[in-house]
Every structure is written in C-alpha cells, then in structure tokens.
Amino acid sequence: MSKHTTVREDFDRYMIPMYSPASFIPVSGEGSSIYDQDGKHYIDFAGGIAVNALGHANRDLQQALVEQASKLWHTGNGYTNEPVLALAKQLVESTFADKVFFCNSGAEANEASLKLARKYALDHFGEGKNEIIAFNNAFHGRTLFTVSAGGQPKYSQDFSPLPGGIHHVPFNDLDAVKATISHKTCAIIVEPVQGEGGVIPADPAFLQGLRDLCDEHNALLIFDEVQTGIGRTGHLYAYMSYGVTPDVLSTAKALGGGFPIGGILTTDKYATALPIGSHGTTYGGNPLASAVAGKALSIINDDAFLQGVATRHDQFVSALTKINQDLDVFSDIRGSGLLIGCELKSEYAGQAKTISNLAAEEGLMALIAGPNVVRVAPALNISTDEIEQGMQRLHSALKRFLKR
Ligand SMILES: *Cc1c(COP(=O)(O)O)cnc(C)c1O
C-alpha cells in the first residue's frame, strides 16, 4: 500500500480525463526546484507553462498574498478595491494602454478582446463589420469563441456549431492577410510569438504589415500576449521589442506569478466600446489576485530584471547548442527571452513528448509545443546553477532517447 493518502491513480479515478499528467505528483517547490511526493528533486524548466515567472514559493509574492489574505479577499465588482486600482495604474503607466479590464485567465482575456472588437465595430460602423482574422496554429484559449479563433481544428471541431465570421490564414504570410481582409473585418488577433503552436516568432515586417492593414480597414489589432507578456521575452511585453503597438492586448499567465489573473489593455478610444453592463466577471480584479500581480509586476518591470532575462536566454541557447553539437537532435533552437523552442530533426518528428517524459525521469520538467518541439519557459529568475543542473539532466535524457 502507498504511504500517501492521495496518489496519481486517483487522477484516473476521479478526474475528467482531459489531461494525462506526469506519473509523479509535485508537492513543494522553491525557486526553480520542485519536490515530488517521494522527495525526488526536479529542476523546473516548464515554469507552470510560462506562469511562475518568479519561481516557486517566492518570498515577496507570499508576503503580498498573506498580507492581503488577512484583509480582504473578495467583494464583487459592485465595489472597487485598492490593490486592483494600484495594479491598473502600474499597467497603464508601463504600457501603451489608457484603460484595463481584469479577468481570471488568458482565454477570458481573449474573449473580452474579441467581444470588444465586435462591439466597437457595431457601434461605429453598424452591422456587417464583424469578421475576425486569425492564424493557423494559433492558440487563444479554450472557450468556444477563443478555441474557434485558435488555429488548431482538433481543439474546436467537435464542439460545433462554432461562432462564425472567423478566417484563418497562414502565420507570417502578409499576402494571405491582404487577400482576406476587407471592410467587414473588425479585428486581427495574433500572438507576437506563437507559443503552443511551436515557439514561432512573428517577423517584424509581418506585425508592422498587420498594423498598417488594420489602420487601412478600421480593424482592431489584438496582440495575444498571454504567453509572451510580463517579461517573458526580456521586455515587459513583446510588442515593445517589435515597435508595433496593438489596439488591444491580452495578458495573463505570468501576470500573477502563479496566482490566476488575466486582463486586457486598451486605449481610451476603444475602451468606450465596453460601457457599464456590457461585459463582466465575478472574480475579475479581486483584491487577492490583484495584490499578488501588483507585486509580481513591480519586480519584473525593472530594467535590471529584464536584462537578466536576456542574459539567461544566452545561457540557455549556448547550453542547448552545446548539447546539440554532441547529440545532433535539434534542427532549430529558436525563441526570445525565456520562451525557447527546440525543433526536433525530421527523423525524430513526433517524439517531443517522449523526450519530456524521459527528462522527468532524469529530474527535469520541460514542456512541448506540438509534437516536434521541446519547449522551455522557466522562471525568469532561474539561477545559473539551476540552469546548469537542468541542462545536465536534459543531456542525459536525450542520450537515453537516442539509445532507445
Ligand atoms: C495559455 C494561453 C492562452 C490561454 O490561457 P488560459 O489561462 O489557459 O485560458 C491564450 N493565449 C495564449 C497565447 C496562451 O499561451
């Protein structure tokens, strides 16, 4: 009999089987280290899927959480609260935005962005301007609207009828957008770096081209920065490094450093599209989430901290390149900041999940991005020691992979 009162088998017994989690159960962590039920140590290159930007059990976040927890958790949006106003001010002062709205997840943020775009077009141009252009392989979340905007039919096709008026075109293909956009288009939604789709950065000229096309056609440019935001690429938001400013930006994942919160950023002009009663959420902007996010943002939105992300990017890429010189498994190592994808050579296509399973056996948590890409999205403050230890384990896992 197991010495634990809850075990991995309970997942199969009690949980709706939409995931297949690893065979171990993590129970505690510190920085980029995690321990499972049996005390086995893992280095965390997954970062809770680009969420735990400050690592596990971060002292400052703990303090913000506990302090707020002793005061006020929730009031509902019939009342505002101090932490949410402070967080909103921080975001407005640090970005293109004049106004923000808070929700609880990335999908909810994109849902709000898309609803805003449809509503703005209706208010200003009347019925008929409601089409949305999105990209093949994009990922925008799992609500029906966002999964329909996403460009992976396997996630949406079984839930029809789907919301209409969404056109998908190839990513980084400006001509395809030109051929599709019209006076009926109300928005283009795009990830500056496709995350789930394989860690594929947008070409700068592509994003600038989208900006120009949106301006010509009175369409809103929505950047889905749920994965790329909050320091992930070495900039507070990826749009800042591209020099292309969206009209609406969705943010979530790392915003709360592990505490669920999402939001949208926009300008005064577009904020008018969502007046009193037009949209909402029970938990969005609650004091607890806002207090933690405010602390996370104040730590991350700092030049020295963001410079540290760039330094760690170089450490990751050089370590991965070295491993690849030895083992020759990757055809490409790409990405920006601490969102890095390693594309498997064609002879190993489809085996990214096998590699991440082997890595877990070696004591390393790593992600995949589709069947052919091993992805890392670690804490932005991961230490040099943790990087080196994780790379040794990855090296061992890949050696075992090649031997099989
Ligand atoms: C993770 C992700 C989402 C969905 O966020 P949830 O919090 O899971 O709803 C949306 N867009 C992008 C780019 C993401 O990476």
PDBQT file of the ligand as one rigid body, heavy atoms in Angstrom, charges set to zero:
ROOT
HETATM    1  C1  LIG A 501      -2.068  29.855 -22.392  1.00  0.00    +0.000 C 
HETATM    2  C2  LIG A 501      -2.549  30.747 -23.492  1.00  0.00    +0.000 A 
HETATM    3  C3  LIG A 501      -3.902  31.149 -23.585  1.00  0.00    +0.000 A 
HETATM    4  C4  LIG A 501      -4.962  30.601 -22.671  1.00  0.00    +0.000 C 
HETATM    5  O1  LIG A 501      -4.799  30.993 -21.358  1.00  0.00    +0.000 OA
HETATM    6  P1  LIG A 501      -5.648  30.259 -20.208  1.00  0.00    +0.000 P 
HETATM    7  O2  LIG A 501      -5.239  30.969 -18.964  1.00  0.00    +0.000 OA
HETATM    8  O3  LIG A 501      -5.275  28.818 -20.244  1.00  0.00    +0.000 OA
HETATM    9  O4  LIG A 501      -7.076  30.444 -20.530  1.00  0.00    +0.000 OA
HETATM   10  C5  LIG A 501      -4.244  32.041 -24.581  1.00  0.00    +0.000 A 
HETATM   11  N1  LIG A 501      -3.333  32.509 -25.440  1.00  0.00    +0.000 NA
HETATM   12  C6  LIG A 501      -2.041  32.154 -25.381  1.00  0.00    +0.000 A 
HETATM   13  C7  LIG A 501      -1.076  32.737 -26.354  1.00  0.00    +0.000 C 
HETATM   14  C8  LIG A 501      -1.606  31.247 -24.423  1.00  0.00    +0.000 A 
HETATM   15  O5  LIG A 501      -0.324  30.864 -24.389  1.00  0.00    +0.000 OA
ENDROOT
TORSDOF 0
